[in-house]
Each structure stands twice: as structure tokens, then as C-alpha cells.
Amino acid sequence: MPDAGFKIVQVTRTKDYDDGFSCSERRYAIADASGTIVDDAQGFGYKSFGAANKAMWYKFKGGRGKIESAKIAATKYWRDKKGIVRDIMGAMECNFKELARGEISDEEIISDVEKKHGVTLDRRMVDWLLRNS
């Protein structure tokens, strides 16, 4: 979906308390080209500009479709490589302390698994697997 003129606007959210006090917070909302607010996080407003920008990308600029197509592609890629996935995830679990300390890297584990199975893996699919498992 092309950019349909959506923009992020600053809004003020005021909360009134029963004891007569109130507080105002700066929040962000997504507006269309005419300035009409189309998404304000169910009335609360987004806490940061970045959060509003991410929501705008996901909801109005095709982000949902991009994420779904990446998920489908990765599922197809890993479908017949279950032994490789098992070896990658097992090595990650066995070496989690070494990974956290920086003594070993993800790349070293992946290259060891590639050598074991005699394959070359698509790095984008490996990144997807590590982020979503």
C-alpha cells in the first residue's frame, strides 16, 4: 500500500482524578491527510513517536502483509530441514552461557551445523528462525 498521507500528530491526554486533581500527558496519534485521527491506541494515545510510527507502518503501510509473507516463506524454507533446526536450536541451548558472554557467536554455531549437514543456509531464514523460536 503506498503512503496515503498518514502522519503522526501530538495529542494531549488529560486524566481527571476524583479528588479534583488532573494530569496531562503528551501522547501521539495517527492522522490521515485531512488531519482526522484514525488511530489513537484505543483512546490512550501512543507513548512515543517511535511507537506511533511502528503502529502506522504495521497498520497502514503494509507491515502486516510483509511480516506474514516472511513467516510463510520461512515456514516453507524450514519445512524439510527439521533435523537442521533441531541441531541449531540444540546447540543454542547448550551454549547459551557462552553466547551471553560473547565467547562464541551465532555465526560459529550456524557454520558448524552447515558443515555437519553439508549445506549452505540462507542467512535471512536463519535470522528469522533465531528471532522467532
Backbone as CSV, one residue per row, in Angstrom:
resi,resn,N_x,N_y,N_z,CA_x,CA_y,CA_z,C_x,C_y,C_z
1,MET,0.853,-1.171,0.000,0.000,0.000,0.000,0.899,1.233,0.000
2,PRO,0.710,2.142,-0.931,1.518,3.356,-0.952,1.151,4.277,0.200
3,ASP,2.040,5.211,0.468,1.812,6.172,1.539,0.575,7.002,1.195
4,ALA,-0.468,6.881,1.981,-1.729,7.566,1.719,-1.815,8.868,2.500
5,GLY,-0.691,9.435,2.856,-0.699,10.706,3.555,-0.900,10.605,5.050
6,PHE,-0.604,9.489,5.631,-0.723,9.360,7.074,0.421,10.104,7.743
7,LYS,0.130,10.659,8.905,1.162,11.367,9.658,0.899,11.179,11.141
8,ILE,1.924,11.448,11.917,1.817,11.306,13.363,1.627,12.693,13.961
9,VAL,0.605,12.811,14.793,0.314,14.102,15.424,0.426,13.955,16.931
10,GLN,0.744,15.064,17.556,0.862,15.084,19.010,-0.487,15.437,19.607
11,VAL,-0.892,14.691,20.618,-2.149,14.954,21.309,-1.871,15.038,22.806
12,THR,-2.760,15.673,23.525,-2.636,15.767,24.976,-3.756,14.960,25.599
13,ARG,-3.385,14.074,26.483,-4.354,13.240,27.175,-4.418,13.724,28.616
14,THR,-5.596,14.085,29.066,-5.782,14.578,30.424,-6.566,13.552,31.218
15,LYS,-6.075,13.283,32.405,-6.752,12.338,33.284,-7.197,13.099,34.524
16,ASP,-8.490,13.056,34.789,-9.052,13.714,35.962,-9.245,12.684,37.071
17,TYR,-8.824,13.073,38.266,-8.984,12.201,39.428,-10.158,12.698,40.256
18,ASP,-10.725,11.834,41.081,-11.902,12.173,41.876,-11.640,13.262,42.903
19,ASP,-10.408,13.432,43.316,-10.111,14.410,44.357,-9.856,15.814,43.800
20,GLY,-10.170,16.043,42.533,-10.019,17.368,41.948,-8.716,17.591,41.207
21,PHE,-7.803,16.672,41.294,-6.540,16.798,40.585,-6.664,16.226,39.178
22,SER,-5.835,16.735,38.316,-5.764,16.175,36.970,-4.319,16.264,36.485
23,CYS,-3.968,15.407,35.552,-2.632,15.462,34.966,-2.758,15.312,33.453
24,SER,-1.856,15.954,32.771,-1.841,15.900,31.310,-0.571,15.225,30.842
25,GLU,-0.707,14.435,29.811,0.431,13.739,29.231,0.472,14.001,27.730
26,ARG,1.685,14.102,27.210,1.857,14.236,25.771,1.844,12.836,25.176
27,ARG,0.964,12.617,24.215,0.853,11.335,23.532,0.855,11.585,22.028
28,TYR,0.851,10.505,21.259,0.887,10.601,19.805,-0.228,9.765,19.211
29,ALA,-0.747,10.221,18.073,-1.804,9.513,17.370,-1.497,9.552,15.878
30,ILE,-2.180,8.716,15.113,-2.002,8.659,13.665,-3.191,9.348,13.018
31,ALA,-2.886,10.288,12.123,-3.927,11.041,11.428,-3.787,10.835,9.925
32,ASP,-4.910,10.987,9.194,-4.834,10.898,7.739,-4.492,12.265,7.162
33,ALA,-4.522,12.386,5.842,-4.099,13.612,5.173,-4.947,14.818,5.572
34,SER,-6.203,14.593,5.894,-7.077,15.708,6.271,-6.928,16.112,7.733
35,GLY,-6.159,15.351,8.507,-5.942,15.676,9.913,-6.857,14.923,10.859
36,THR,-7.731,14.096,10.330,-8.625,13.299,11.159,-7.850,12.151,11.785
37,ILE,-7.984,12.006,13.086,-7.275,10.938,13.787,-7.920,9.601,13.438
38,VAL,-7.092,8.673,12.923,-7.593,7.363,12.521,-7.176,6.261,13.495
39,ASP,-6.157,6.518,14.310,-5.733,5.531,15.301,-5.084,6.260,16.473
40,ASP,-5.619,6.022,17.657,-5.053,6.660,18.850,-4.860,5.651,19.983
41,ALA,-4.543,4.423,19.623,-4.289,3.361,20.606,-5.457,3.207,21.568
42,GLN,-6.638,3.060,21.006,-7.874,2.864,21.760,-8.132,3.984,22.763
43,GLY,-7.826,5.207,22.344,-8.108,6.370,23.169,-6.990,6.786,24.102
44,PHE,-5.982,5.983,24.269,-4.893,6.299,25.187,-3.783,7.104,24.526
45,GLY,-3.614,6.959,23.225,-2.502,7.598,22.541,-1.233,6.779,22.722
46,TYR,-0.346,6.867,21.743,0.926,6.150,21.842,1.883,6.954,22.705
47,LYS,2.661,6.290,23.551,3.543,6.982,24.481,4.720,7.651,23.808
48,SER,5.167,7.123,22.668,6.323,7.703,22.000,6.056,7.845,20.504
49,PHE,6.828,8.713,19.887,6.742,8.902,18.446,7.102,7.600,17.732
50,GLY,8.104,6.910,18.233,8.537,5.652,17.631,7.454,4.586,17.672
51,ALA,6.742,4.501,18.781,5.664,3.520,18.896,4.548,3.838,17.913
52,ALA,4.222,5.112,17.764,3.195,5.520,16.806,3.648,5.239,15.377
53,ASN,4.920,5.490,15.101,5.465,5.245,13.770,5.430,3.755,13.430
54,LYS,5.765,2.920,14.393,5.737,1.475,14.183,4.302,1.000,13.939
55,ALA,3.357,1.515,14.701,1.956,1.146,14.514,1.452,1.601,13.148
56,MET,1.873,2.787,12.710,1.461,3.295,11.400,2.003,2.385,10.295
57,TRP,3.264,1.978,10.397,3.847,1.071,9.414,3.084,-0.250,9.378
58,TYR,2.788,-0.796,10.547,2.134,-2.090,10.629,0.700,-2.042,10.114
59,LYS,-0.062,-1.033,10.517,-1.486,-0.995,10.205,-1.812,-0.380,8.853
60,PHE,-1.057,0.633,8.442,-1.466,1.403,7.273,-0.497,1.378,6.106
61,LYS,0.696,0.835,6.279,1.689,0.865,5.200,2.158,-0.524,4.789
62,GLY,1.349,-1.541,5.018,1.658,-2.877,4.540,2.561,-3.705,5.428
63,GLY,2.827,-3.275,6.631,3.710,-4.011,7.524,3.173,-5.373,7.905
64,ARG,1.881,-5.455,8.113,1.260,-6.725,8.483,1.481,-7.760,7.378
65,GLY,1.297,-7.351,6.126,1.494,-8.252,4.993,2.945,-8.675,4.836
66,LYS,3.881,-7.746,5.065,5.301,-8.074,4.965,5.698,-9.100,6.015
67,ILE,5.214,-8.929,7.228,5.527,-9.878,8.299,4.928,-11.242,7.985
68,GLU,3.694,-11.257,7.499,3.026,-12.526,7.181,3.718,-13.247,6.027
69,SER,4.136,-12.506,4.992,4.820,-13.153,3.860,6.186,-13.694,4.286
70,ALA,6.882,-12.995,5.176,8.164,-13.502,5.684,7.951,-14.778,6.493
71,LYS,6.872,-14.820,7.259,6.569,-16.009,8.049,6.264,-17.199,7.143
72,ILE,5.495,-16.981,6.087,5.157,-18.057,5.149,6.411,-18.567,4.446
73,ALA,7.262,-17.639,3.987,8.498,-18.030,3.294,9.406,-18.835,4.219
74,ALA,9.542,-18.410,5.468,10.395,-19.126,6.415,9.824,-20.498,6.743
75,THR,8.526,-20.592,6.877,7.893,-21.884,7.162,8.152,-22.861,6.020
76,LYS,8.020,-22.392,4.785,8.305,-23.253,3.628,9.775,-23.647,3.598
77,TYR,10.664,-22.704,3.894,12.102,-22.973,3.852,12.501,-24.036,4.868
78,TRP,11.994,-23.933,6.099,12.416,-24.830,7.169,11.613,-26.123,7.220
79,ARG,10.578,-26.258,6.407,9.685,-27.418,6.484,10.443,-28.742,6.338
80,ASP,11.332,-28.863,5.366,12.029,-30.127,5.139,13.426,-30.148,5.763
81,LYS,13.704,-29.210,6.666,15.015,-29.130,7.317,14.884,-29.272,8.838
82,LYS,13.996,-30.140,9.269,13.728,-30.265,10.701,14.948,-30.737,11.497
83,GLY,15.764,-31.600,10.914,16.980,-32.051,11.596,17.963,-30.909,11.792
84,ILE,18.058,-30.035,10.792,18.948,-28.873,10.894,18.447,-27.919,11.974
85,VAL,17.139,-27.685,11.993,16.550,-26.803,13.008,16.807,-27.372,14.393
86,ARG,16.625,-28.665,14.548,16.852,-29.307,15.844,18.309,-29.134,16.283
87,ASP,19.251,-29.293,15.344,20.667,-29.134,15.684,21.008,-27.686,16.037
88,ILE,20.456,-26.739,15.289,20.715,-25.319,15.586,20.196,-24.958,16.967
89,MET,18.943,-25.311,17.226,18.337,-24.930,18.498,18.996,-25.672,19.662
90,GLY,19.384,-26.925,19.454,20.090,-27.670,20.498,21.436,-27.052,20.823
91,ALA,22.174,-26.641,19.783,23.471,-26.004,20.007,23.304,-24.654,20.702
92,MET,22.255,-23.926,20.352,21.999,-22.633,21.013,21.701,-22.845,22.497
93,GLU,20.886,-23.855,22.804,20.560,-24.132,24.198,21.786,-24.599,24.986
94,CYS,22.585,-25.464,24.384,23.767,-25.988,25.077,24.818,-24.908,25.320
95,ASN,24.855,-23.912,24.464,25.894,-22.877,24.553,25.340,-21.511,24.963
96,PHE,24.212,-21.478,25.645,23.612,-20.173,25.944,24.491,-19.305,26.833
97,LYS,25.220,-19.891,27.767,26.113,-19.086,28.618,27.273,-18.512,27.806
98,GLU,27.837,-19.345,26.940,28.938,-18.885,26.101,28.474,-17.794,25.131
99,LEU,27.246,-17.946,24.615,26.677,-16.913,23.735,26.491,-15.602,24.491
100,ALA,25.993,-15.696,25.725,25.745,-14.487,26.522,27.050,-13.776,26.880
101,ARG,28.094,-14.545,27.131,29.385,-13.953,27.477,30.164,-13.476,26.258
102,GLY,29.725,-13.856,25.058,30.429,-13.469,23.840,31.602,-14.366,23.511
103,GLU,31.679,-15.533,24.155,32.780,-16.460,23.909,32.602,-17.212,22.589
104,ILE,31.368,-17.300,22.149,31.035,-17.965,20.889,29.925,-17.128,20.237
105,SER,29.838,-17.168,18.926,28.815,-16.370,18.237,27.795,-17.284,17.560
106,ASP,26.659,-16.700,17.216,25.637,-17.431,16.462,26.225,-17.957,15.155
107,GLU,27.039,-17.131,14.531,27.622,-17.483,13.233,28.490,-18.744,13.336
108,GLU,29.229,-18.898,14.436,30.051,-20.093,14.615,29.186,-21.340,14.745
109,ILE,28.093,-21.224,15.472,27.181,-22.364,15.629,26.556,-22.715,14.287
110,ILE,26.112,-21.711,13.541,25.488,-21.961,12.241,26.481,-22.605,11.276
111,SER,27.716,-22.116,11.261,28.706,-22.699,10.343,29.032,-24.142,10.731
112,ASP,29.053,-24.460,12.029,29.277,-25.844,12.457,28.135,-26.755,11.998
113,VAL,26.905,-26.271,12.114,25.750,-27.061,11.679,25.773,-27.226,10.158
114,GLU,26.151,-26.175,9.437,26.251,-26.279,7.977,27.274,-27.334,7.578
115,LYS,28.417,-27.356,8.254,29.449,-28.355,7.959,28.947,-29.761,8.258
116,LYS,28.250,-29.906,9.386,27.737,-31.218,9.775,26.766,-31.770,8.741
117,HIS,25.884,-30.894,8.225,24.856,-31.343,7.286,25.268,-31.166,5.821
118,GLY,26.380,-30.488,5.569,26.849,-30.294,4.206,25.955,-29.386,3.370
119,VAL,25.429,-28.341,3.998,24.542,-27.397,3.301,25.005,-25.969,3.551
120,THR,24.479,-25.061,2.750,24.663,-23.635,2.995,23.275,-23.051,3.237
121,LEU,23.081,-22.465,4.387,21.767,-21.948,4.775,21.619,-20.483,4.388
122,ASP,20.397,-20.107,4.056,20.062,-18.714,3.752,20.092,-17.937,5.074
123,ARG,20.941,-16.930,5.170,21.131,-16.188,6.425,19.865,-15.445,6.850
124,ARG,19.064,-14.992,5.903,17.809,-14.313,6.280,16.877,-15.286,6.988
125,MET,16.844,-16.524,6.515,15.980,-17.533,7.139,16.531,-17.953,8.507
126,VAL,17.844,-17.998,8.634,18.455,-18.306,9.931,18.128,-17.200,10.927
127,ASP,18.239,-15.939,10.495,17.889,-14.819,11.373,16.437,-14.908,11.804
128,TRP,15.550,-15.229,10.870,14.126,-15.368,11.204,13.944,-16.477,12.233
129,LEU,14.608,-17.604,12.029,14.482,-18.736,12.956,14.935,-18.349,14.355
130,LEU,16.069,-17.649,14.452,16.593,-17.276,15.759,15.725,-16.235,16.451
131,ARG,15.119,-15.331,15.699,14.248,-14.315,16.293,12.911,-14.863,16.718
132,ASN,12.410,-15.889,16.043,11.042,-16.354,16.261,10.942,-17.715,16.921
133,SER,12.010,-18.219,17.475,11.941,-19.524,18.144,12.097,-19.381,19.626
